[in-house]
Amino acid sequence: MPKPEKTSPSVATKASQVLRTPGASAAAKSVAASALSQAGTSKTTSAKVAATAAKTLDSAKASTVAKTIAGSVLTQKTKK
């Protein structure tokens, strides 16, 4: 059985910073909140947050930090 993915401490720190940034988009904050809720647990990403994370990765406007967090969240999506 594969080892469940978890949010790394560095990604959790970045997610915390995004949540405290007043100008961060709602999508970035949603993905960051998901990443933080999964730090140190075996929780998985919901389909709704995964879709938001995928859009963040595709966005030209998203920051590198937001894309890093989105990538982490997507690796924690339940595999079907």
C-alpha positions as CSV (number, residue, x, y, z in Angstrom):
1,M,0.0,0.0,0.0
2,P,1.5,3.4,-1.0
3,K,2.4,5.8,1.8
4,P,-0.2,8.6,2.1
5,E,1.1,12.0,1.0
6,K,1.2,14.8,3.6
7,T,1.8,18.5,3.4
8,S,5.4,19.3,4.1
9,P,6.4,21.8,6.8
10,S,7.7,24.2,4.1
11,V,4.4,24.1,2.2
12,A,2.4,24.5,5.4
13,T,4.4,27.6,6.2
14,K,3.8,29.0,2.7
15,A,0.1,28.2,3.1
16,S,-0.1,30.0,6.4
17,Q,1.5,33.1,4.7
18,V,-1.1,33.0,1.9
19,L,-3.9,32.9,4.4
20,R,-2.5,36.0,6.2
21,T,-2.1,37.9,2.9
22,P,-5.0,40.4,2.5
23,G,-4.6,40.5,-1.3
24,A,-4.6,36.8,-1.9
25,S,-7.4,35.4,-4.0
26,A,-10.2,33.3,-2.7
27,A,-8.9,30.4,-4.7
28,A,-5.4,30.7,-3.3
29,K,-6.8,30.9,0.2
30,S,-9.0,27.8,-0.3
31,V,-6.1,25.7,-1.6
32,A,-3.9,27.0,1.2
33,A,-6.5,26.2,3.9
34,S,-6.8,22.7,2.4
35,A,-3.0,22.2,2.5
36,L,-2.9,23.3,6.2
37,S,-5.7,21.0,7.2
38,Q,-3.8,18.1,5.7
39,A,-0.5,18.9,7.4
40,G,0.5,16.0,9.7
41,T,-2.6,14.0,8.8
42,S,-3.7,11.5,6.3
43,K,-6.6,13.6,5.1
44,T,-7.2,13.8,1.3
45,T,-8.2,16.6,-1.0
46,S,-11.8,16.9,-2.0
47,A,-12.8,17.0,-5.6
48,K,-13.9,20.7,-5.3
49,V,-10.5,21.8,-3.9
50,A,-8.6,19.6,-6.4
51,A,-10.4,21.4,-9.2
52,T,-9.5,24.8,-7.7
53,A,-5.9,23.7,-7.3
54,A,-5.8,22.5,-11.0
55,K,-7.1,25.9,-12.1
56,T,-4.5,27.6,-9.9
57,L,-1.7,25.6,-11.6
58,D,-3.1,26.6,-15.1
59,S,-3.4,30.3,-14.2
60,A,-0.9,32.8,-15.5
61,K,-1.8,35.1,-12.7
62,A,-1.1,32.7,-9.8
63,S,2.2,33.2,-7.9
64,T,4.9,30.5,-7.6
65,V,3.9,30.1,-4.0
66,A,0.3,29.5,-4.9
67,K,1.3,27.0,-7.5
68,T,3.6,25.1,-5.1
69,I,0.7,24.8,-2.6
70,A,-1.7,23.7,-5.4
71,G,0.7,21.0,-6.5
72,S,1.0,19.7,-3.0
73,V,-2.8,19.6,-2.5
74,L,-3.2,17.8,-5.8
75,T,-0.8,15.0,-4.8
76,Q,-3.0,14.4,-1.8
77,K,-6.2,13.9,-3.9
78,T,-7.8,10.5,-3.4
79,K,-6.8,8.2,-6.2
80,K,-9.7,6.3,-7.9
